Amino acid sequence: MVQVTMHVEADVNPTESEDKVKRAVWNLFGDVPTALKPAEKGSVLTVDVKGQQNLSTLRSILSRDRIRDASRRALRQGLRGNTLTFYVNKQVAFAGHVSFCEAESESPLGPIKITIQTDEPLQLIDWLAPKTTKP
């Protein structure tokens, strides 16, 4: 297992339920500890955890939904040095699935932003979303 530090942020808009946003995050990462911080509009739900095991649920979803190859591309696009940054649609996560999106435009209620620090980013991507096609 590689060393992993993960930070998650999800806006909780004034029209949204904090519990539903928390459920969306938990659907992706399991029962991780969350914190709520005030923001200009509403609040921001955050998660700060260490350990690759916190990504096991996400890994299972990528496999179950058969989107590993698309996930590999999205994860590699968000790779900068030892940091992976990617966004997923909050509403889709609430339903227990993953849909990668852009920072703002593709998720009407705002996306869930995931930032992962690791010394072995390519190894982590291979673990999260193993190749399904032959080179």
MITOR-119593 format. One record per residue: x, y, z of N, C-alpha, C in turn. Coordinates in pm, whole numbers, plus 50000, padded with zeros to 5 digits. Example, Ala and Ser with C-alpha at 12.3 -4.5 7.8 and 13.67 -1.06 7.14 Angstrom:
residues 2
513194943150780512304955050780513204967050780
512854977550708513674989450714512905000350787
//
This chain:
residues 135
500844988150000500005000050000500885012550000
500415022449927501145034949922500625044450029
501465053950067501055064150165500135074150095
499005077050158497995085750098497465095450203
497375108050165496675118150244495595123950154
494355123850201493245128250118492505139750184
492155149650102491335161050145490135161750050
488935162450107487705163150029486955175750069
486395182649969485575194449994484295193549912
483185196749977481905197249907481095208849964
480685217849875479845228949920478495223549965
477985229350073476615226750117475865239850095
475145240449985474415252449949473255254650045
472795267150059471685269950151470425261650121
470265257449995469075249649956469275234649974
470465230350016470775216150028470735211450173
470535198550187470585192150318472025188050347
472525192150464473865188050505473975172850510
472945166150557472955151550565473075144950429
472445150850328472525145050194473915146850134
474535158250158475895160550109476855150950181
476655149350310477485139950386477305125750333
476075121850302475795108550247476495106750113
476515117050029477205116249900478685113249920
479295120250016480725118050045480935104050103
480075100050196480205086750256479995075650153
479125078050054478935068049949480225065449872
481095075449864482355074049792483495068549878
483495072250007484665069450091484355061950220
483135057650238482795050950363482545061250472
482435056550593482075064950707483295072650758
483755082250678484925090250716484465102050801
485335106850891484955118350973484865131050888
483805138650911483585150850835483585162950928
483835174550871483765187150945482995196950858
482305206150921481545216250849482115229950882
482455237450776483025250750794482105260950726
481905272550789481065282750725481735287950598
480925291550501481425296950375480585309350341
480975316250236480265328350195478785325550170
478515314550099477135310150075477005296050130
476325294450240476145281150298477355277050380
477825264850355478995259750427479745249750338
480885245150389481695235550316481925223450406
481575211750355481835199250425483235194550385
484075191450482485435187150452485745173750517
486695166850457487215154250510488725154950496
489445151250601490905150050596491265136750660
491755127450578492115114150628493415109450565
494035099750630495245093450578494985078650561
495615072850460495525058450440494795054650313
495405045750239494845040950113493515033850133
493305027850250492055020550276490835029550265
491005042650282489885051950269489405053350125
490155047850031489775048349890489175035149842
489015025449930488515012149892487105012649836
486235020649895484855021549846484835027749707
485595038349686485685044549554486195034349452
487205026949488487775016649399486705006449360
485905002149455484844992449428483794998149333
483435010749352482445017049265482965017949122
484225021849105484805022848971484775009348900
485024998848974485004985348917483564981048888
482684982748984481284978648970480604985648853
480864998748838480245006548732480965005148598
482024997348599482794994548476483285007348408
483865016148490484385028848435485865030448467
486565019348482487985020348521488835027448418
488655024448289489485030948187489215045948181
487945049948185487605064248186488145070748313
488095063448423488605068648551490105070948544
490815061648483492275063148468492595076148395
491855078848288492085091148211491805103448297
490695103448369490335114948452491355117048563
491805106248625492785107348733494125112348680
494555107248565495825111748507495765126448465
494595131048419494455145148382494615154248503
494245149348620494345157348741495645155548817
496605148748757497885145948822498855157548802
499335163148912500355173748911501385170049016
502535165148972503555160849066503065149149147
503025150549279502555139949368501125142349417
500395150749345499035154149386498045150549276
497005143349314495885140349225494715149249269
494165156849177492985164949206491935161649102
490745158149148489655155349056488335158949121
487315159849036485995164149080484975153549039
484005151149126482915142049093481585149049119
480575145149043479255151049055478635146849188
478205156549265477655154349400476355146249395
475475149349300474195142449291474375127849252
475305125249163475585111449122476205103749239
477075110249315477675103849433476605100549536
475615109149551474515106349644473795093449604
473725090749474473085078649423474005066449429
475255068449476476175057149492477005053949369
477135063549280477925061549159478945072749146
479785071949042480805082049018480655087448877
480635100748866480695107448738481715118748754
482835117548685483855127948691483335140248619
483695151948668483215164348609484295175148622
483985186548565484865198148575484615205048709
485425214848739485355221548868483975227248898
483295233348802482015239548832480915236148733
481175237548606480125238048505479255225548493
479775213748518479015201548493478225196448614
478315203248725477625198848845476835210748900
475525211248875474725223048910474825227149057
474935217649147475025220949289476465222149337
477395221249244478815221549279479315207349294
480565204849258481115191449265481695188249402
482065175749417482885171649530484315171949479
485175179549547486575180649507487405171349593
488205162849528489055153249598490505156349564
491325158149666492755160549648493505149749726
494365142549654495115131549715496605134149699
497325133849810498785134949809499365120949829
500325117249744500985104349756502345104849687
503285097149738504605096449675504585087449552
503535079449536503425070049424502105071849351
501915083449284500605086049222500235076149112
501175072249030500845062948921500485049148976
501175045049081500855032249145499445032949207
499105044149266497775045949325496705045449217
496935052149103495975051748993495795037448944
496905029948931496815015948888496005007648986
496085010749115495325003349216493845007349212
493585020549204492195025349202491445020749078
492095021248965491435018348838492375010248749
492514997248778493404988948697492974988948550
493944987848461493644987448318492734975648287
491784977948196490914967048152491194963348007
491874972147934492194969547795493664966247784
493994958747681495394955147659496064966347582
497344969047614498044980147549498204978147400
//
